[in-house]
Amino acid sequence: MMTLDETAADERKGRLTRDGIRIHELEDFAGMNRAGRLAATILDDIAEHVVVGQRTSEIDRVITDLIEQANAKSATIGYKGYQHASCISVNHVVCHGIPGDKKLKDGDILNVDVTVIVDGFYGDTSRMYVAGKLPRKAERLIQVTHDALMKGIEAARPGNTFGDIGHAIQSFVEENRMSVVRDFCGHGIGRVFHAPPNVLHYGRPGTGPVLEEGMFFTIEPMVNLGRPETKVLADDWTAVTRDKSLSAQFEHTIGITAQGNEIFTLSPADRFHPTWDI
């Protein structure tokens, strides 16, 4: 995800809207599919490594190896000084958790976020996992967050606005008495990691830029059991809930089509939801 003040320019082919959003060409969809599928496959493959007693640094090592074996590149290693192939955010960590030596405990929930570069295209996705037995309150949080993402994706079609996406997510989350994080957002993507627009996970219907065929972007709502406020720790990366409540996140990269949208990061093994094997 990107912070609200982060932008990047894509100087490749295609045109820009008046809001600075790149409209990609038809052949770019194939490139995004390749990148998105690899990122999703990697998240499928690490599921067996998310177990009680596992270090998040070991999960990151597996991810690094899988990227290398695919002859792809990690988009995060070296990005603004970051040195890992993933962000792994456990329990009350909202996003940008740094892999480390702390071992997972029974009932820990975690988001693993991976971005790969394949033939110049960026595939960005994240999903939730659980170590051991999934606690009931965490299960409900995960389900609401997953469903909020899918409601946002349902609203992503030509003629709608980015405000429609945000409203679909926010209204569903708040109906379930949870809160949407507002300090981080989704972003445009394609041949660059982060580009316009900022994809907010809250908003008013009919506001913001109008969606057009050829737009590529991520939708990645972060949902808290408690209040929405976050703070960034002294490492300048790790964002946590201020009230220490649990947080969850799911992310897909999508492209707008004439009929609606295409999800580039679907799980080939149908493991996007952490209860796939239950």
VENRA-V268316 format. One record per residue. N is the residue number from 1. RES is the residue in one small letter. SS is DSSP state (~ for helix, > for strand, _ for the rest). PSI is psi in degrees with one decimal (* if undefined). OMEGA is omega in radians with two decimals (none if undefined). Layout:
BEGIN
n=N res=RES ss=SS psi=PSI omega=OMEGA
n=N res=RES ss=SS psi=PSI omega=OMEGA
END
This chain:
BEGIN
n=1 res=m ss=_ psi=168.4 omega=3.11
n=2 res=m ss=> psi=151.8 omega=3.01
n=3 res=t ss=> psi=164.8 omega=-2.98
n=4 res=l ss=_ psi=-20.6 omega=-3.10
n=5 res=d ss=_ psi=10.5 omega=-3.08
n=6 res=e ss=_ psi=127.9 omega=3.09
n=7 res=t ss=_ psi=163.3 omega=3.06
n=8 res=a ss=_ psi=148.4 omega=-3.13
n=9 res=a ss=_ psi=134.6 omega=3.06
n=10 res=d ss=_ psi=111.9 omega=-3.07
n=11 res=e ss=_ psi=17.2 omega=-3.14
n=12 res=r ss=_ psi=-169.9 omega=-3.09
n=13 res=k ss=_ psi=163.0 omega=-3.07
n=14 res=g ss=_ psi=170.3 omega=-3.12
n=15 res=r ss=> psi=164.1 omega=3.09
n=16 res=l ss=> psi=141.8 omega=3.00
n=17 res=t ss=_ psi=174.4 omega=3.12
n=18 res=r ss=_ psi=-17.2 omega=3.07
n=19 res=d ss=_ psi=5.0 omega=3.12
n=20 res=g ss=_ psi=16.8 omega=-3.13
n=21 res=i ss=_ psi=127.9 omega=-3.09
n=22 res=r ss=> psi=135.1 omega=3.02
n=23 res=i ss=> psi=112.7 omega=-3.05
n=24 res=h ss=_ psi=161.2 omega=-3.13
n=25 res=e ss=_ psi=163.5 omega=-3.02
n=26 res=l ss=_ psi=-39.3 omega=-3.08
n=27 res=e ss=_ psi=-17.7 omega=3.12
n=28 res=d ss=~ psi=-22.5 omega=3.12
n=29 res=f ss=~ psi=-38.0 omega=-3.14
n=30 res=a ss=~ psi=-41.4 omega=3.10
n=31 res=g ss=~ psi=-41.0 omega=3.13
n=32 res=m ss=~ psi=-34.3 omega=3.08
n=33 res=n ss=~ psi=-41.3 omega=3.14
n=34 res=r ss=~ psi=-45.8 omega=-3.13
n=35 res=a ss=~ psi=-43.4 omega=-3.13
n=36 res=g ss=~ psi=-38.5 omega=-3.14
n=37 res=r ss=~ psi=-40.0 omega=3.12
n=38 res=l ss=~ psi=-46.4 omega=3.13
n=39 res=a ss=~ psi=-43.3 omega=-3.14
n=40 res=a ss=~ psi=-37.9 omega=3.11
n=41 res=t ss=~ psi=-40.4 omega=3.10
n=42 res=i ss=~ psi=-42.0 omega=3.11
n=43 res=l ss=~ psi=-30.7 omega=2.98
n=44 res=d ss=~ psi=-46.9 omega=-2.99
n=45 res=d ss=~ psi=-24.1 omega=-3.10
n=46 res=i ss=_ psi=-6.5 omega=-3.07
n=47 res=a ss=~ psi=-40.8 omega=-3.09
n=48 res=e ss=~ psi=-14.2 omega=-3.13
n=49 res=h ss=~ psi=-8.3 omega=3.13
n=50 res=v ss=_ psi=90.8 omega=-3.07
n=51 res=v ss=_ psi=159.7 omega=3.08
n=52 res=v ss=_ psi=133.2 omega=-3.13
n=53 res=g ss=_ psi=-9.6 omega=-3.14
n=54 res=q ss=_ psi=141.0 omega=3.03
n=55 res=r ss=> psi=141.0 omega=3.12
n=56 res=t ss=~ psi=-25.9 omega=3.07
n=57 res=s ss=~ psi=-33.2 omega=3.11
n=58 res=e ss=~ psi=-38.7 omega=3.06
n=59 res=i ss=~ psi=-42.6 omega=3.12
n=60 res=d ss=~ psi=-36.6 omega=3.12
n=61 res=r ss=~ psi=-41.3 omega=3.11
n=62 res=v ss=~ psi=-42.7 omega=3.12
n=63 res=i ss=~ psi=-44.8 omega=3.12
n=64 res=t ss=~ psi=-44.8 omega=3.14
n=65 res=d ss=~ psi=-41.7 omega=-3.13
n=66 res=l ss=~ psi=-37.6 omega=3.09
n=67 res=i ss=~ psi=-44.5 omega=3.13
n=68 res=e ss=~ psi=-41.0 omega=-3.14
n=69 res=q ss=~ psi=-27.1 omega=3.13
n=70 res=a ss=_ psi=2.4 omega=-3.09
n=71 res=n ss=_ psi=35.6 omega=3.10
n=72 res=a ss=_ psi=-175.3 omega=3.12
n=73 res=k ss=> psi=148.3 omega=2.99
n=74 res=s ss=> psi=133.9 omega=3.10
n=75 res=a ss=_ psi=-15.9 omega=-3.03
n=76 res=t ss=_ psi=-25.4 omega=3.11
n=77 res=i ss=_ psi=116.1 omega=-3.10
n=78 res=g ss=_ psi=-6.3 omega=3.14
n=79 res=y ss=~ psi=112.5 omega=-3.11
n=80 res=k ss=~ psi=33.7 omega=3.10
n=81 res=g ss=~ psi=-1.9 omega=-3.14
n=82 res=y ss=_ psi=143.8 omega=-2.99
n=83 res=q ss=_ psi=22.5 omega=-3.09
n=84 res=h ss=_ psi=157.3 omega=-3.12
n=85 res=a ss=_ psi=0.4 omega=-3.14
n=86 res=s ss=_ psi=162.6 omega=2.86
n=87 res=c ss=> psi=132.1 omega=-3.12
n=88 res=i ss=> psi=112.6 omega=-2.99
n=89 res=s ss=> psi=116.7 omega=-3.00
n=90 res=v ss=> psi=130.1 omega=3.00
n=91 res=n ss=_ psi=-102.4 omega=-3.07
n=92 res=h ss=_ psi=5.0 omega=3.01
n=93 res=v ss=> psi=123.3 omega=-3.05
n=94 res=v ss=> psi=-46.3 omega=-3.11
n=95 res=c ss=> psi=167.6 omega=3.06
n=96 res=h ss=_ psi=28.1 omega=3.07
n=97 res=g ss=_ psi=135.3 omega=-3.09
n=98 res=i ss=_ psi=125.6 omega=3.09
n=99 res=p ss=_ psi=140.6 omega=-3.10
n=100 res=g ss=_ psi=-163.7 omega=-3.02
n=101 res=d ss=_ psi=-5.9 omega=-3.14
n=102 res=k ss=_ psi=134.6 omega=-3.09
n=103 res=k ss=> psi=143.9 omega=3.10
n=104 res=l ss=_ psi=140.1 omega=3.12
n=105 res=k ss=_ psi=161.4 omega=3.11
n=106 res=d ss=_ psi=127.0 omega=3.14
n=107 res=g ss=_ psi=-5.5 omega=3.08
n=108 res=d ss=_ psi=137.2 omega=2.98
n=109 res=i ss=> psi=146.9 omega=-3.10
n=110 res=l ss=> psi=144.9 omega=3.01
n=111 res=n ss=> psi=132.3 omega=3.06
n=112 res=v ss=> psi=124.4 omega=-3.03
n=113 res=d ss=> psi=123.4 omega=-3.09
n=114 res=v ss=> psi=137.1 omega=3.01
n=115 res=t ss=> psi=126.3 omega=3.14
n=116 res=v ss=> psi=159.3 omega=3.07
n=117 res=i ss=> psi=121.3 omega=3.14
n=118 res=v ss=> psi=115.6 omega=3.13
n=119 res=d ss=_ psi=36.3 omega=3.08
n=120 res=g ss=_ psi=-7.4 omega=-3.14
n=121 res=f ss=> psi=146.6 omega=-3.09
n=122 res=y ss=> psi=129.1 omega=3.04
n=123 res=g ss=> psi=120.6 omega=-2.98
n=124 res=d ss=> psi=123.2 omega=-3.13
n=125 res=t ss=> psi=154.7 omega=3.02
n=126 res=s ss=> psi=158.4 omega=3.11
n=127 res=r ss=> psi=168.8 omega=-3.11
n=128 res=m ss=> psi=150.1 omega=3.06
n=129 res=y ss=> psi=164.4 omega=3.04
n=130 res=v ss=> psi=139.6 omega=3.02
n=131 res=a ss=_ psi=119.7 omega=3.14
n=132 res=g ss=_ psi=-141.5 omega=-3.06
n=133 res=k ss=_ psi=130.7 omega=-3.11
n=134 res=l ss=_ psi=117.3 omega=3.11
n=135 res=p ss=_ psi=150.1 omega=-3.06
n=136 res=r ss=~ psi=-45.5 omega=-3.09
n=137 res=k ss=~ psi=-33.5 omega=3.09
n=138 res=a ss=~ psi=-36.8 omega=3.12
n=139 res=e ss=~ psi=-43.3 omega=3.13
n=140 res=r ss=~ psi=-42.6 omega=3.10
n=141 res=l ss=~ psi=-46.5 omega=-3.13
n=142 res=i ss=~ psi=-42.9 omega=-3.12
n=143 res=q ss=~ psi=-44.0 omega=3.13
n=144 res=v ss=~ psi=-41.1 omega=-3.13
n=145 res=t ss=~ psi=-44.2 omega=3.10
n=146 res=h ss=~ psi=-47.5 omega=-3.09
n=147 res=d ss=~ psi=-32.8 omega=3.09
n=148 res=a ss=~ psi=-42.5 omega=3.07
n=149 res=l ss=~ psi=-47.1 omega=-3.09
n=150 res=m ss=~ psi=-33.0 omega=3.07
n=151 res=k ss=~ psi=-36.6 omega=3.05
n=152 res=g ss=~ psi=-41.2 omega=3.12
n=153 res=i ss=~ psi=-38.1 omega=3.10
n=154 res=e ss=~ psi=-32.3 omega=-3.13
n=155 res=a ss=_ psi=-7.4 omega=-3.07
n=156 res=a ss=_ psi=90.2 omega=3.14
n=157 res=r ss=_ psi=156.4 omega=-3.08
n=158 res=p ss=_ psi=137.8 omega=3.13
n=159 res=g ss=_ psi=-25.5 omega=3.01
n=160 res=n ss=_ psi=173.7 omega=3.13
n=161 res=t ss=> psi=167.1 omega=3.07
n=162 res=f ss=~ psi=-28.1 omega=3.04
n=163 res=g ss=~ psi=-32.5 omega=3.09
n=164 res=d ss=~ psi=-39.6 omega=3.10
n=165 res=i ss=~ psi=-50.7 omega=-3.12
n=166 res=g ss=~ psi=-41.0 omega=-3.14
n=167 res=h ss=~ psi=-40.5 omega=3.14
n=168 res=a ss=~ psi=-40.5 omega=3.13
n=169 res=i ss=~ psi=-52.1 omega=-3.06
n=170 res=q ss=~ psi=-47.1 omega=-3.07
n=171 res=s ss=~ psi=-39.5 omega=3.13
n=172 res=f ss=~ psi=-45.6 omega=-3.13
n=173 res=v ss=~ psi=-46.3 omega=-3.08
n=174 res=e ss=~ psi=-28.9 omega=3.02
n=175 res=e ss=~ psi=-28.3 omega=3.12
n=176 res=n ss=_ psi=14.4 omega=3.03
n=177 res=r ss=_ psi=38.9 omega=3.01
n=178 res=m ss=_ psi=178.9 omega=-3.06
n=179 res=s ss=> psi=147.7 omega=3.11
n=180 res=v ss=> psi=129.3 omega=3.06
n=181 res=v ss=_ psi=134.4 omega=-3.09
n=182 res=r ss=_ psi=-6.4 omega=-3.07
n=183 res=d ss=_ psi=-12.7 omega=-3.13
n=184 res=f ss=> psi=158.0 omega=-3.03
n=185 res=c ss=> psi=171.4 omega=3.00
n=186 res=g ss=> psi=-178.6 omega=-2.98
n=187 res=h ss=> psi=157.9 omega=2.97
n=188 res=g ss=> psi=155.4 omega=-3.06
n=189 res=i ss=_ psi=170.2 omega=3.13
n=190 res=g ss=_ psi=-105.5 omega=3.03
n=191 res=r ss=_ psi=4.7 omega=3.00
n=192 res=v ss=_ psi=160.0 omega=-3.08
n=193 res=f ss=_ psi=-51.9 omega=-3.10
n=194 res=h ss=_ psi=127.9 omega=-3.13
n=195 res=a ss=> psi=165.5 omega=3.01
n=196 res=p ss=> psi=148.0 omega=0.16
n=197 res=p ss=> psi=170.3 omega=2.84
n=198 res=n ss=> psi=124.6 omega=-3.14
n=199 res=v ss=> psi=96.4 omega=-3.09
n=200 res=l ss=_ psi=147.7 omega=-3.13
n=201 res=h ss=_ psi=23.4 omega=3.04
n=202 res=y ss=_ psi=160.9 omega=3.12
n=203 res=g ss=_ psi=-178.2 omega=-3.14
n=204 res=r ss=_ psi=140.0 omega=3.13
n=205 res=p ss=_ psi=142.1 omega=3.06
n=206 res=g ss=_ psi=5.4 omega=-3.14
n=207 res=t ss=_ psi=160.2 omega=3.11
n=208 res=g ss=_ psi=176.7 omega=-3.13
n=209 res=p ss=_ psi=150.1 omega=3.10
n=210 res=v ss=> psi=137.7 omega=-3.14
n=211 res=l ss=_ psi=137.1 omega=3.13
n=212 res=e ss=_ psi=150.5 omega=3.05
n=213 res=e ss=_ psi=133.5 omega=3.13
n=214 res=g ss=_ psi=-5.7 omega=3.05
n=215 res=m ss=_ psi=136.3 omega=3.06
n=216 res=f ss=> psi=133.1 omega=3.10
n=217 res=f ss=> psi=166.3 omega=3.07
n=218 res=t ss=> psi=148.6 omega=2.91
n=219 res=i ss=> psi=126.0 omega=-2.96
n=220 res=e ss=_ psi=62.9 omega=-3.07
n=221 res=p ss=_ psi=137.5 omega=2.99
n=222 res=m ss=> psi=126.4 omega=-3.04
n=223 res=v ss=> psi=133.5 omega=3.14
n=224 res=n ss=> psi=144.7 omega=3.02
n=225 res=l ss=_ psi=-30.2 omega=-3.14
n=226 res=g ss=_ psi=-134.2 omega=-3.11
n=227 res=r ss=_ psi=162.7 omega=-3.05
n=228 res=p ss=_ psi=-12.3 omega=-3.01
n=229 res=e ss=_ psi=144.2 omega=3.11
n=230 res=t ss=> psi=167.2 omega=2.97
n=231 res=k ss=> psi=151.0 omega=3.13
n=232 res=v ss=> psi=131.4 omega=-3.09
n=233 res=l ss=_ psi=177.2 omega=-3.04
n=234 res=a ss=_ psi=-17.2 omega=3.11
n=235 res=d ss=_ psi=-3.1 omega=3.12
n=236 res=d ss=_ psi=11.3 omega=3.09
n=237 res=w ss=_ psi=-54.4 omega=-2.96
n=238 res=t ss=_ psi=118.9 omega=3.08
n=239 res=a ss=> psi=130.8 omega=-3.10
n=240 res=v ss=> psi=161.8 omega=3.03
n=241 res=t ss=> psi=137.1 omega=-3.13
n=242 res=r ss=_ psi=-31.8 omega=-3.10
n=243 res=d ss=_ psi=8.0 omega=3.11
n=244 res=k ss=_ psi=14.9 omega=3.11
n=245 res=s ss=_ psi=158.4 omega=3.11
n=246 res=l ss=_ psi=148.8 omega=3.11
n=247 res=s ss=> psi=148.8 omega=3.11
n=248 res=a ss=> psi=159.2 omega=-3.13
n=249 res=q ss=> psi=142.7 omega=2.92
n=250 res=f ss=_ psi=148.6 omega=-3.11
n=251 res=e ss=> psi=133.5 omega=2.94
n=252 res=h ss=> psi=151.3 omega=2.93
n=253 res=t ss=> psi=130.9 omega=-3.09
n=254 res=i ss=> psi=162.4 omega=3.01
n=255 res=g ss=> psi=139.7 omega=3.12
n=256 res=i ss=> psi=129.6 omega=3.13
n=257 res=t ss=_ psi=174.3 omega=3.12
n=258 res=a ss=_ psi=-32.2 omega=-3.09
n=259 res=q ss=_ psi=-19.9 omega=-3.08
n=260 res=g ss=_ psi=-100.4 omega=3.09
n=261 res=n ss=> psi=163.7 omega=3.07
n=262 res=e ss=> psi=128.6 omega=3.10
n=263 res=i ss=> psi=118.4 omega=-3.09
n=264 res=f ss=_ psi=-17.7 omega=-2.95
n=265 res=t ss=_ psi=30.6 omega=3.06
n=266 res=l ss=_ psi=143.1 omega=3.13
n=267 res=s ss=_ psi=117.6 omega=3.10
n=268 res=p ss=_ psi=-30.0 omega=-3.11
n=269 res=a ss=_ psi=8.7 omega=-3.12
n=270 res=d ss=_ psi=46.4 omega=-3.13
n=271 res=r ss=_ psi=25.2 omega=-3.06
n=272 res=f ss=_ psi=-33.7 omega=3.12
n=273 res=h ss=_ psi=138.3 omega=-3.02
n=274 res=p ss=_ psi=-10.3 omega=3.11
n=275 res=t ss=_ psi=19.8 omega=-3.09
n=276 res=w ss=_ psi=-29.9 omega=-3.06
n=277 res=d ss=_ psi=11.2 omega=-3.12
n=278 res=i ss=_ psi=* omega=none
END
